[in-house]
Amino acid sequence: MSDKIVNLEEMEKLADDTDTLIIDVREPDEVKSTALIGKSVNIPLNNLQHALKDAPKEEFSKLYGRSKPVSNSPMIFYCLKGRRALQALELAESLGFKNGRYYKGSWAEWSSKHH
């Protein structure tokens, strides 16, 4: 599983990369009280299966302002401390997405280095 982990240095390089879909899986009120990392989009963990599996491409684009990922799209998940991000990665993999990773340090680490 260690090859699925993104560290702070790598996250800093990828934060504004529009080729990688970075998904914050925290709840919207958590995001409101902090911020998003770079060009990430907020898809709460509870909505993730619908967004990745069931939502039509048009709905995904309208809701999140990005193209809906396909099975080999690069994705990085993060949350507050990494636990939900790992759950999100496991969910994405169970849905057939093969190029997902998670930022283990998540918002807690990011915000301690970028304030």
SVG drawing of the C-alpha trace seen along z (x, -y; Angstrom):
<svg xmlns="http://www.w3.org/2000/svg" viewBox="-26 -31 35 35">
<polyline fill="none" stroke="black" stroke-width="0.4" points="0.0,0.0 3.0,-2.4 3.1,-3.0 -0.4,-4.5 0.8,-7.1 1.4,-10.7 3.7,-12.8 3.8,-16.5 6.5,-17.2 4.7,-15.4 1.4,-17.0 3.0,-20.5 4.0,-19.7 0.6,-18.3 -1.7,-20.7 -2.4,-22.9 -2.0,-20.1 -5.2,-19.9 -4.2,-16.5 -4.6,-14.9 -8.0,-15.0 -7.5,-15.8 -10.5,-15.0 -11.1,-16.3 -13.5,-13.8 -14.3,-15.9 -17.8,-17.2 -18.6,-20.6 -18.8,-22.3 -15.3,-21.1 -14.0,-22.5 -15.8,-25.9 -14.0,-26.3 -10.6,-25.7 -9.9,-25.6 -9.2,-23.3 -5.7,-22.3 -4.8,-23.8 -7.3,-22.9 -8.9,-20.1 -12.7,-19.5 -14.8,-18.6 -16.7,-15.3 -17.7,-14.1 -17.0,-10.4 -20.7,-9.7 -21.2,-11.1 -18.1,-9.5 -19.7,-6.3 -22.5,-8.2 -20.0,-10.7 -17.6,-8.2 -20.0,-5.4 -23.5,-6.6 -23.4,-10.3 -23.6,-11.0 -20.5,-12.9 -22.6,-16.1 -23.7,-16.0 -20.1,-15.4 -18.8,-18.3 -21.6,-20.6 -21.2,-19.8 -17.4,-19.7 -16.1,-21.7 -13.9,-18.9 -14.2,-16.0 -15.5,-12.7 -12.5,-10.4 -12.2,-7.2 -10.6,-4.0 -7.0,-5.1 -7.4,-8.8 -4.8,-9.9 -6.6,-10.8 -5.5,-11.7 -7.8,-11.7 -7.3,-13.6 -9.3,-14.5 -8.4,-15.9 -5.9,-13.2 -5.9,-10.5 -8.3,-7.9 -11.3,-8.9 -8.8,-9.4 -7.7,-5.8 -11.4,-4.7 -12.0,-6.8 -9.1,-5.2 -10.3,-1.7 -13.8,-2.6 -12.5,-4.0 -10.4,-0.8 -13.5,1.3 -15.3,-0.6 -12.5,0.2 -10.3,-3.0 -6.7,-1.9 -4.6,-5.1 -5.7,-6.4 -3.5,-7.4 -4.0,-9.2 -2.3,-12.0 -1.6,-10.4 -0.8,-13.7 -4.0,-15.3 -5.2,-18.7 -3.7,-18.5 -0.2,-18.2 -0.8,-20.6 -2.2,-23.4 0.7,-23.1 3.1,-23.8 1.0,-26.3 -0.5,-28.9"/>
</svg>
